[in-house]
Amino acid sequence: MRAWLLDSLDGIEKLRLAETAPPPCAPGEVLLRLHFAALNPADAFLAQAMYPAKPALPHVLGRDGVGEVVAVGEGVAEPRVGETVGVLRCDAGVERWGTLAELVTVPANSVAPVPEGWSLEEMAAAPLTFLTAWQALTQWSDPPAPPEPGSTLLVTGASGGVGVAAVLLARSMGLRVAGLSRSAEKGARLLHLGADFVFDPGDSDLRRKVAAALSPAKVDLAVDSVAGPLFNQLVAMLGNRGRISVVGRSAGAVPEFNTGTLFFRRNRIGGVSVGSYSRPEAQAAWKEIVIRLRSIDRRPVIDRVFAFEQVKAGFARLAESPMGKVVIRVNG
Ligand SMILES: NC(=O)c1ccc[n+]([C@@H]2O[C@H](COP(=O)([O-])OP(=O)(O)OC[C@H]3O[C@@H](n4cnc5c(N)ncnc54)[C@H](OP(=O)(O)O)[C@@H]3O)[C@@H](O)[C@H]2O)c1
């Protein structure tokens, strides 16, 4: 099979398209012939040794994808050979070879059918970011559950993969959503997708504008994939018992964070890790996601589809912060 091999953790520029043996299909696994894969920032982080996993080399990146089942391992009853399925976040592209290849093996219980009415590209694009957004939105209840309808949500990096997913899911939950984007054009698209308000995170008057829009409420929950200096402003915008789900840190470390800012409104900060979902948890969350997207008649947002030979151009596009997912056409 053809695969993009990562020989060393020196960045995606060093990826090499090569002919290599397909991965063996072990008991409990399925072998997929991929139609499409999708890129995530974590692929590039792993390639630069900026991710906890340090897989054996050479490695194949890619955590999202959709393909046809061409073989099943011992003990696998579902899915069957010939079915087309998408990959839910598992160890593919992390500890084992991933979806930037013509063939991939994944655990049989880490795949899901393509939802009715979705394109293959949409199925390839959605699972990792939507599962992440789902965890960020539901993790504050035990058992996990969406916030009360009418609660207020602030989403940073709202035009990104996780951000768009959070906006759409929040819409389906009846939340009041404020999104942050540095781009007026992407901001307009976010309003169309379902955000109630959009603000520029660089606006020196950001706190006052968000407060005025949400008044008399304050921010109940923030989903943050940006961090950096913006993080202290997020804390300041929280209401009583307001929470922040920490997803990423696209703008780097938080400077001079003062834990005292959390005291008086009993604010809480909690990490999100999509990789911490067990396979049954990921399946259950994915079913909810699909139902909720159908309820608002929305599907995943795609920026562009690149040819398999153009994976590096796809990563370059992802680094430009497009609105929607960057997808790779692998076969056909
Ligand atoms: N914890 C987890 O389990 C988990 C899962 C998935 C992703 N992540 C992480 O979450 C982060 C976002 O992932 P993603 O897939 O949504 O990435 P993405 O598609 O690249 O989107 C990130 C968005 O953040 C905004 N942004 C980027 N740099 C910024 C900056 N310096 N200041 C303000 N805004 C900035 C951009 O929006 P505008 O240009 O519109 O401002 C961009 O579209 C990544 O770091 C990723 O690794 C974590």
The ligand as a MOL file (V3000), in Angstrom:
LIG
                    3D

  0  0  0     0  0            999 V3000
M  V30 BEGIN CTAB
M  V30 COUNTS 48 52 0 0 0
M  V30 BEGIN ATOM
M  V30 1 N -7.7410 18.0550 24.3420 0
M  V30 2 C -8.1450 17.3380 23.3030 0
M  V30 3 O -8.5950 16.1840 23.4330 0
M  V30 4 C -8.0850 17.9650 21.9410 0
M  V30 5 C -8.8200 17.4260 20.8930 0
M  V30 6 C -8.8120 18.1050 19.6690 0
M  V30 7 C -8.0170 19.2470 19.4960 0
M  V30 8 N -7.2710 19.6790 20.5420 0 CHG=1
M  V30 9 C -6.4330 20.8860 20.4070 0
M  V30 10 O -7.2880 22.0120 20.3520 0
M  V30 11 C -6.7090 23.0110 19.5150 0
M  V30 12 C -7.7210 23.3980 18.4300 0
M  V30 13 O -7.9560 22.2720 17.5940 0
M  V30 14 P -8.7680 22.4840 16.2550 0
M  V30 15 O -8.8400 21.1820 15.5640 0
M  V30 16 O -10.0240 23.2180 16.5420 0 CHG=-1
M  V30 17 O -7.7370 23.4640 15.4950 0
M  V30 18 P -7.9950 24.4610 14.2880 0
M  V30 19 O -8.9970 23.8620 13.3630 0
M  V30 20 O -6.6560 24.8100 13.7870 0
M  V30 21 O -8.6990 25.7400 14.9440 0
M  V30 22 C -8.1440 26.5360 15.9140 0
M  V30 23 C -8.7580 27.9320 15.8160 0
M  V30 24 O -8.2470 28.7190 16.8760 0
M  V30 25 C -8.0630 30.0490 16.4270 0
M  V30 26 N -6.6940 30.4470 16.7460 0
M  V30 27 C -5.5530 29.8710 16.3240 0
M  V30 28 N -4.4930 30.5290 16.8340 0
M  V30 29 C -4.9960 31.5320 17.5820 0
M  V30 30 C -4.4010 32.5640 18.3510 0
M  V30 31 N -3.0670 32.6850 18.4410 0
M  V30 32 N -5.2090 33.4360 19.0060 0
M  V30 33 C -6.5460 33.3240 18.9210 0
M  V30 34 N -7.1720 32.3610 18.1780 0
M  V30 35 C -6.3880 31.4810 17.5290 0
M  V30 36 C -8.2990 30.0930 14.9310 0
M  V30 37 O -9.5510 30.7440 14.6920 0
M  V30 38 P -9.6520 32.2550 14.1090 0
M  V30 39 O -8.6250 32.3750 13.0130 0
M  V30 40 O -11.0570 32.3130 13.5980 0
M  V30 41 O -9.4210 33.1660 15.2580 0
M  V30 42 C -8.3930 28.6340 14.5340 0
M  V30 43 O -9.3570 28.4100 13.5260 0
M  V30 44 C -5.4210 22.4080 18.9650 0
M  V30 45 O -4.3570 22.8440 19.7840 0
M  V30 46 C -5.6240 20.9220 19.1240 0
M  V30 47 O -4.4400 20.1970 19.2370 0
M  V30 48 C -7.2900 19.0730 21.7470 0
M  V30 END ATOM
M  V30 BEGIN BOND
M  V30 1 1 1 2
M  V30 2 2 2 3
M  V30 3 1 2 4
M  V30 4 1 4 5
M  V30 5 2 4 48
M  V30 6 2 5 6
M  V30 7 1 6 7
M  V30 8 2 7 8
M  V30 9 1 8 9
M  V30 10 1 8 48
M  V30 11 1 9 10
M  V30 12 1 9 46
M  V30 13 1 10 11
M  V30 14 1 11 12
M  V30 15 1 11 44
M  V30 16 1 12 13
M  V30 17 1 13 14
M  V30 18 2 14 15
M  V30 19 1 14 16
M  V30 20 1 14 17
M  V30 21 1 17 18
M  V30 22 2 18 19
M  V30 23 1 18 20
M  V30 24 1 18 21
M  V30 25 1 21 22
M  V30 26 1 22 23
M  V30 27 1 23 24
M  V30 28 1 23 42
M  V30 29 1 24 25
M  V30 30 1 25 26
M  V30 31 1 25 36
M  V30 32 1 26 27
M  V30 33 1 26 35
M  V30 34 2 27 28
M  V30 35 1 28 29
M  V30 36 1 29 30
M  V30 37 2 29 35
M  V30 38 1 30 31
M  V30 39 2 30 32
M  V30 40 1 32 33
M  V30 41 2 33 34
M  V30 42 1 34 35
M  V30 43 1 36 37
M  V30 44 1 36 42
M  V30 45 1 37 38
M  V30 46 2 38 39
M  V30 47 1 38 40
M  V30 48 1 38 41
M  V30 49 1 42 43
M  V30 50 1 44 45
M  V30 51 1 44 46
M  V30 52 1 46 47
M  V30 END BOND
M  V30 END CTAB
M  END
